[in-house]
Amino acid sequence: MSVVAAIDCGTNSTRLLVSEEGRTVERLMRITRLGQGVDATGRLASEAIDRTTAVLTGYRQVMDGHGVERVRMTATSAARDAENREDFFSAASAAVGVRPELLSGLEEGRLSFAGATADLDPVDGPFLVVDIGGGSTEFAVGTDECEGAASIDIGCVRLTEKFLLHDPPRADELSACLSVVQTYLDDVARDLPAVLAAKTFVGLAGTVSTVAAVELGRAAYDRDAVHHLELPREAVEDVFRTLATETRAQRLENPGMEAARADVIVGGCCVLVKLMRHFGLGTCLVSEADILDGLAASIR
């Protein structure tokens, strides 16, 4: 049996999927905030590189324990924006044994679509798959395969660092954040008009999963409870209103809120609620299958 691994080095989190013949053996996520300050400085912070490399070293041990034969590791928005990305790539290569691939936003969207729709019924398509990341958000549309994709430079970390400067955010900060998201969504509608005809909206990544977990009120993460949960827009709006008016300490009292995500969740929610409003999306189908699954399936 062939055992493969996919690693996604994102702006906010670093994640690992170990797969054997299409079956998930292990799935891990650590929030490393690789994109800390990159929007302001154009560089990856040395401490962010160290945090991420330490996690990758641990992932290498996990992969060795499972007898992983082939690995595909990718880097996305933070690395795309950083002039010193080679510093991270060298450290990551030494830790894992393979060099990270720098994905474009469009490649990221296509891989996310492949992972998220693999176990969905094509009769429910066309699908709009949206991956709300730390530094960018990807849109992909299609039914049996991705027929179009777009990427915009907004995400939970980038928006928080740029606009949401108080705890809790002030009303004018939230308004500015939502306004910027609106502008980017106008670009998506123009450049990828197929989003307007999608039948099923599929939401990916930590923001969506966290909103789902808070709505469910479960203290411990339960993948089976979250995966393919249908979130009505009213529920998303309700969670947003709650989190946006709380301090970080108060957010942590919500069952389902991860400590390392509490400071950026409102920025992510700004993207989620605004895109549901903008495109008239009544329901979000939460998917815990994402770019990692697409990456693992692509390894031959």
N, C-alpha and C positions, 0 to 999 in steps of 0.2 A: 504494500500500500504506500502511496506517495503522500508524504506529510509536507505541507507548504505553510508559509507564514506571510502575512501582509502587515506592514507597519505604516501608519499614517502620522506624520509629524505635523500637526496643525498649529495654528496660532495660539490656541488655548489649551489643547490636550494632545497627548501622545498616546496612540492606541495600537494594540496588537491583536491580531486574529491568527490562531493556529488552526489549520483545517486539514482533514484527512479524507480524501475522496469526496469532497463537498460537504463533509460533516464537521461541524464546529467542535474542536477539541478544547480550545481555551480562547477566551475573549477578555482582554484587560484594557483598562483606561486609567491614565494618570493625568491630572491637570498640571502641566508644567509651565504654561504661559510663555512659550517660546517667543511670542510676539510682543512681550512686555516693552512698551515705549517705542516700538519700531516705527509707528506712524509719525511720531514727532522727530525721531533722530535719524531714521533711515538705516539704522543698524540694529543687529541683534545684540542685546545686552550680554555681557560675559557670564553673568550669573544665570541668565535664562538658558544659555548654551550649556552651562554646567548642570543645571537641573535636568534638562532634557537628555543629556548624555548619560547621566546617572541612571535614569529610567531605562534608556536603551541598553545599558550594560546589564541591567536586571532582566530585560526582555531576552537578551541573548542567552542567558542562563536558562530561562523558561523554554526557549526554542531548543536548546541542546538537550534538555530533559525529555522533550517530546520527539527527539530524533528528526527535527526539521531538515529537509533536504534542499529546499529552495526558498529564497526570500525575495520579496519585492518591497522596497521601502520608498515612500514618497514624501515630499515636502510641498507645502502649498503657500498660502497667502503671505505669511510672515517672511518666508525665505524668498518669495518673489520680490518683496519690497526691500530687502536688506542688501546693502552693498557689500557686507562682509559675510555673505552666506557661505563662502568657502571655508570660513573658520568652523562653522557648524558642520558642514559636509565632511570635513576632515575628521572631526571628533566623532561624528555619527558613524562614519565608515570604520574607524578604529574599534568602536564599541560593538558594531553589529557584524562587520565583515563584508558588507555590500555598501555601495555608494547610494545615497538618496537620489531619487529622480525628481527633478523640479517640474511639477505639473503646471500647465497653464490652467486658467480658470475653466476653460471649455473642456479640457481633458478631465478635470476634476468633476465637472458636471456629468459628463458621459459615464464615468466609472460609478458615480453615486447612483445614477439612473439604473445601470445594470445591476447593482447590488440590491437596490430597493425594490425593483419590480420583478426579480427572478421568481418569487413565489406568489405573485399576484395574478389574478385571472384577467387575461387580455380583454374580456368582455367589459371590464370596468374602465378601460382606457377610452380615449387617450389620458395618460397620466401627466400631471405636473408635479415633478419631484423638485423640492427645494431643500437645499442643505445650508442651514444657517450656521456659519462658522464663526471663528473669532475675529478674522480680518476680512473675510469676503463671504458672499452668499451666492450660491450657484443655483441656476434654474435649468431644468432639462425637461423636454416634452417629447412624448411618443407613446406608442402602444406596445408593440413587440420589441422595438428597439428605439434608442434615442434618435429622434428626428431633428432636433435642434436644441441648442444650449446657449446660455448667457451667464456671465459672471459680473458681479458688481462689487465694488470695494467698500462694503459696509458689513460689519459683523459685531458680535457682542462686545469684544474687547476694544475694537477701534472706536465704536460709538461711545462706549463708556469713558474711555480716556479723553475723547475730544469734547464731549457734550455734558455728560452726567457727572458733574464735579462735586456735588454736595450729597450728603447722606442724611435723609433721603433726597433724591433729585428734586430740584425746584421746578415749579410749573413751567417756567420759561425755558428751562433746560430740556424738559420732556417735549415741549412744543417744538423747539429747534431740532431736536433729534428726529421726531416724527416727520417734520417738514423735509429734512434731508433725505430720509428714507423714501418719502413720496416722490422726490425728484428722481431718485435712482429707479424707482418702479415705473415712472413714466418712460424712462429709457428702455427698460425691459419690454414694456408693452409695444414700443415702437420697433425695437430690434428683433423681438421674438413674439410676433402677434399670435402664434399658436397657443400661447398661455391662456388666451381668452376663450379658447374652445375646449380646454381640458375638462374632462368629466370628473376625475378624481384627483384631489390634492393630497400629496404624500409629503409629510414633513420629517426631516432628518436632523440628527445631531443633538447636542446637549441641551440647547434651549428648549426644543420641542419635547424631549424626554422629561426635562425637569418640570415644565408646565403640566405635562401629563401626570407626573408623580405627585405634584402638589394638589392637583385636582382630585386624584384618587385618595390622597391623604395617607399614603403608606410610608411608614418611617424607613423601611428597608427597601432597597431597589429590588424590583421583581420584573425581570425582562418579559416573562410570559404575560404579565398583567398589562404592561405598557405596549408591547409589540402588537401593532394593528388595532390599537384602541382608537375609536372614532371620537375626536374632540370637537364638539360644536363650537362655533365661533363665540357664542355667549359664554361658554366656560373659559375660553382663552381670554376674553375681555375681562372676566371676573378675576382671574388669577393675576392678570396684568395690573388691574386697579389696586388689588391688594398689595402686590410686591412693590409697586411704584410709590406707594405712600408709606412704606415701612423703612426703617433703618436696616442696615445689614444685620445687626444683632436680632432685630425682630423677624427678619426673613428666615433666619436660621431656626426659628421656632415652628416654622411650617413643616409638617412631615413631608419628606420627599426632597427637601432642599439640601443640596450638597454644599458643604462649607466653602470649598474652593471655588464654587460657582456663584455664590451669593452676591459678590460685588459686581458681577457683569450680567446677571440674569435680566435686569430691567432693560439693558441695551438690546439684548437678544429679543426680548418680548416686544420692543418697539418695532423690530423687523417683522415678527410674526403677526402681530395684530394689524399692522398697517397693510401688509400684503393681503391678508384676508379681507380687510375692508376694501382695498383698492380693486381687487379682482372679483369681489362679490363671492368669496368662497365661504360656504356655510359650514363645512366640516373639514377638519384636518385628520387624515389617517396617519397615525404615528407609526414610524418604521424604525426598528432597531437594526435592520439590515441596511447597509449603506456602502460607502466607498471601500471599506475594508473587504466586504463581500465581493464587490466588483473586482478589486485587486486580486484577491485570492483566486477567483474564477479565471482570471486572465493568465495565471502562471501555468506554463506548459513545460 
